[in-house]
Every structure is written in structure tokens, then in C-alpha cells.
Amino acid sequence: MKKMAFIVTLLAMALTGTAQERVFAPSGTFKFADRDTCSLYLDIYRPAEGSRTSIDGREKPTVLFIFGGGFVGGERNNAHERQWYKRLTDEGYPVVAIDYRLGLKGYNNGFGMAFIHAVQHAIDIAVDDLFSATLWLLEHGREYGVDAANMVVSGSSAGAITALQAEYEIANRSERAASIPEGFNYAGVMAFSGALYSFQGGPWYKNQPCPTLLFHGTDDKIVPYKKMKLGRLFFGGLDPLAKMYKKKGYNYQAIRFDGHGHEIASCMMHLIHEELRFMETNVMRNAKYIIDHTVDDPTIPIPDWAKMDYKAIYE
């Protein structure tokens, strides 16, 4: 009888755990902007009950995430990324996941100058939407447990491009960043297979950028790991950015995955320990713990989509 009761207890614990997994959900979903074509929403995930939300008296930052999908697809509540949100909240970090407009959805006009300008437009409106979400959080975030002044903006692929571009606009006080309050900046940036896009030649920062963590595969055929230049057009990923950060003495970490492609864009869970180290050290303690190294990691899965080049996405 005691044995049976013990088995029943174990089953109940297992079922309870399964139920908890199933009900992991945002504490709130809020509309932050209306556009001509759609309304944009964000989800807020509070830290798990009992999790450690500060270290040595310093509050852990909120992670604001921008999904990937080539500016043609994706969603803020993707099941794969929700596993990562849960892990972050278990570690005591609030998470905000946002919508943005997909500026290349339906694009089929070839790969000449029309494509270059279409990409620029897609990045610009994504940055505008990120800034709208940021402003909403600055105004309302405290009500829902989010300190927008202590926020790490993070993105995958197109989302990583958006995050890096937004920080570039803020650091340079560009016209696009005019709506952002003077003196505001993100606490950090985490970019999974991202790049910076500029028609002003090579990248430069008028003001020092916030601490930045870069992950990229050296053989990425979708978002360039190195740089593409055409006249004053610059589109470059981890390699040129890390070289510039090092030369200028900026606070950054760069992890290059030798022989890997665009699969690094979806490795948030796989790289959680590097992310936590960066946020706890470079962001929370504002320490220049500089890492710039190359990793050969055969355990990273390579899905079929990661083997495509950028043209295959828009054909």
C-alpha cells in the first residue's frame, strides 16, 4: 500500500511539472503601437517565483527580444524561443518579446539596387517599431515589473540586425533616434547572427555603444560574418564590428563559430551560460571583460534552413 502511495505521489509530481510547463505564459500582452497595416504587441514575462532577481544589490536587467525571420516571417511567441524565455525567467531575468513590421514580406524584385533599398527600408521600420516598444516600456513598464532603463536588447538574425542598428542610431543620436529621450541607452546588446547596415561608409560611433555580445558563424551565407561594401554602403557582421570595438576600446564580447552558418541565430538556449556571464559581468558590473575567440562546436545542430543563402529566402 505504501509503495502504491509513493508511485501515486511521483505521478502527481510529474503531472504537476508537465502542467507547469504547459502554462508558461506571459504575465501580460499589450499593444504598443498602431501602424497602417497592423497593430503591434509585446509580451511581458515576469521572473519565476523564488528566482534570484539581483546580484550584490544590482537588479538583473530585462531582456527585450526581437525574433528573426529575414524580415519576411517569424513571431514573438515562437515555441523554440519560449523555452529560452523560460530559462531566463528561471534565472531571475524579466523578458519582453515584441512584434515588428516585416518589411521584406512578399518581396520579389530581384537583387540589384532595389533589393538594397528594400533591405534598408525593412531595417528602418523594424528599428522604428523597436523604439516604439522601448518608449511604451519607459512609460508603462514599471507597472508590470520592467525597468526600461535597465534593459538588454537582444535579437536573432533580422532581430539581431535590428538590435545592432538601433544601438547604432542611439549612439550617433541620429534623426531616427530623435524620439528616444536624451541620455537613454540600452544596458546592453546581445546579437545572434546580426550585422550593421549603413550608407555612411564604415561603422563609427559618435558616443560609446553599450556593452555588446556578438555571436556569429564564420560561414554564414544569410547574414554576412565579414562585410559587404558597395560605395558608401556597408553591411557587416561580427568580424568588422569586433575589430572596430577592439580598436576603440569598447566593452564587448565576440564569439565566432568556426565553420558554422546561420544556425547560430537560433542557439540562444545552447549559449545561455555565455549570455548570463555577459549580463552579470559586462552589463550589471559594467566590467570590460573582453572576450574575442573562435569556437569549434560540433554539438550545434544544423537545420536545413541554415544551409540556405540569402537569395533563397527572397526568390
N, C-alpha and C positions, 0 to 999 in steps of 0.2 A: 504494500500500500504506500509506504514511504517512497519507494522507488518510483511508483506511478506519479505521486505528487511532485517529485523532483522533475520528472520528464515534462509534466504539465507546466511547471514553472518555467523551464527552459523554453518551451514552445511559446509561452506567453511573452517572454522577454524577446524572443526572435521576432514574433509578430509585431510587438510594440516598436522594435527597431525598424522593421520594414515600414510600418505606418509612418514613423517619424521621417524616414527618407522620402516617402510619397508626399508628405505635406510640407516639405521645404518650399517656402514661397515668400515672395516679398512682403514686407510689413505694410507696404502701400504702393499703389501705382497712381501717377499724377501726370496730368497734361501740362507740359511746359511751354508749348508753342503751337500756334495755328499757322499753317502755310497755305498757299493757294491750292495745293494738290492733296494735302493731308494734315492731320493733327499729329503731333509728336508727343510721346510719353516717356516717362522714366520709371524704373522700379527701384525701390529702396529696400535693401536687406540689412536688418539690424544684426549686430554681433550676437553669436549664440549665447544663451543664458549661461552664466557662470564662466564665460571665457575671459581671458585677461586682455583688457582694453587699453592698458597703459604699460609703459616700461620706465622705471625710475622717475615716475611723476610726469612723463611725457605721454600724451594721448596718441594712440595709433591713428594714422590718417585714414580717411575714407578712400577707397579705390573706386574711381569712376571709370567704367569700362565702355569702350566703343567696339562693337563687333566688326568682323571682317566680311568680305564677300565681293571684292573687286568693284565696289560701288554699284553693283547690279543686284545683289541679294544679301541675305543674312537677316538675323533678328536678334533683339536684345535678350530674349529668354530661351536661347538655344539650349537644348538638354546637355550637350557636351560642356558648354561654358558654365551652366548652372552647377555642375559638380565642382568647378573651381570657385564659384561664388560661395558655395557652402564651405569649402575648405578655408577660404579667407575669413568667413564669419566665425567658423570654429576657432580660428586663431585670434579672434577679437577685433577684426577689421570690418567696419561697415562697408557695404558695396552699393554702388549706384550703377545701373545699366541703362543706357539711353538709346532712343531712336535717332536716326538722322535721315535726310533725304538721299536717295540713291541716284546720283546724278548721271550715271552711265547706263542705267537700266534701259534696255531697248536700243542701245547704240549699235549702229551697223553701217557706219560711214567710212570705213577704211582706216588706214594707219598713217596718214600724212599729217599735215598741219591741223586738219580738222580734228583729228584724234588728240593731238597735243592740247588744243584749246578745250576740247571736251573734258579731258582729264583735269585740267586746271579748274574748270567750272565745277566739276564734281567735288574736288578737294575744297574749293572755296565755300560751297554751300554746306558741306559737311562741317567745316570749321565754324561757319555761322551758327549752325544748329548746336554744336558743342558749346559755343559761347552763350547761346540762349539757355541751354540747360544749366550752365555754370551760374548765370545771373539768377535763374529761378532758385537754385540752391543757396545762393548768397542771401536771397530774400526769405526763403521758406525753410531751408534745410534744418536749422536749429530745432524747429518744431518736431522734426522726425528723426532726430539723433545724428544729423550730418553737419559737421563743421566744414563749410565750403572753403574756409581759409586754410584748412589742413587737409588737402585733397591731392592724391596722386592720380593723374590721368593716365590711363593705360589703353592700349588698343592692339588688335590683331590685324595684320595685313592692311586693308584700306583703313581700318580703325587706327592702326599704328601710324600710318601716314597722316591721318587727321590729328592725332595727338601731337606728333612732332611738329606739324605745320602750325598748330595753334600756339604751341610754346614759342615757335619762331616769330609769329606775329606779335605776341605779347612782349617778348624780349626786345623787339625792334619798335614797339609802340606804333605799329602800322595803322593805317586807316581802318583795316578790317577789325582791329582790336580796339577801336575807339569806344565801343560800348562797355569794355571791361574797366572797372574802377582803377584809377591811378594807384599804383603801388601794389595791386593784386598780382599774384602769380600762383601757379600750382606748386604744391610742395615737392612734386617730383613727376617724372615721366617714365613709364615702362612701355617699351615698343617691341612687339613681337613681329619681326619681318616688316619693318617700316622703312620709310625713306622721306627725304625732304625735297620739295618741289619749288623751284624759284626761277623767275625770269630776270633776276638781278645778278646773274653770274654765280660764282661760287658762294656757299653759305657764309654769312657773317652775322654776328650778334652785337647790336648796339649796347645791350645790357647783358650781363652774365645769365645764361639759362639756368633753370632749376636743375637739381640732380637728375641725371638721366641714365636709365638702364636700357641697353640695346642688346637684342638677341637677333641673330641672322644666320642663315645657311649660306655658305660660300658659293654654292651652285644654284642659288635661287634664280629661276627664269621668269618669275612673275613680277616680283618687286626687286629692283637691282640691289645687289650687295655692294657693288662698286658704284660707279657713276656713269650717267649718260649726259653728254653735253652737246648742244647744238646752238652756236652763237652764245647768247646770254642765258639760254635755257640750261638749268642744272636740275638733274633728278638723281639723287644719290642716297645710298643706304648706309649701313653700319660703317663700312671701310672709310669713306671720306669723312664722315661725321666724326668718327673716333679719332682720326688723325688731327682734325681741326680742334676737337675738345682737348686733346693732349697738348697741342701746340699752345693753346690759350690758357691752359691750366684750369679747365672747368672740372666740376665734380661729376664724374661719370663712371660707368662700368660697361664694358663691351665683351660679349661672349660670342665667339664665332664658331660655327659648327661646320667642321671641315667635311666637304663632300655632300653636305645636306642641301636640300632645296627648300621649297616653300612650306614644307611640313612644320618648320619651326614656328610658323604663325599659330599653330594650334596646340603648342606644347606648354600651355600655362600650368597645368597640373604637374607635368613632368619636371618643370623648373621651379616649383614652389619654394624650395629651400634657398635658391639664389634670389628670388623675389623678396622673401622675408628678410634675408640678410641685408639686401639693399635698402629696404624700407626702414629697418631698425637701425642701420648704421649710417648710410649716406643721407637719408631723409630725416629721421627722428633726431639723430645726434648731430646732423649736419657735418659729418666727418668725411673728409676726402679719402675714402677707402677705394683707391683706384685699382680696378681690375681690367685687364685687356689681354685676353688669352684665347687660344684656339682649342676646341674640344673635338675629340673623335668619339662619338657616342653611338655605337651600333644598336643600342636598345630603343632608339627613337623609331616609332612606326612610320612607314612612308605610304600614305594613302594614294590612290590613283590620281586624285585631283592635284596633288602636289607635284606631279611629274609634268604637268602642262606648262606651256609658256603663255605669256600674257595675250598673244593673238588668239589662242584657242578659246579664251573667255569671251571675246567680243565678236567672233566670227558668226 
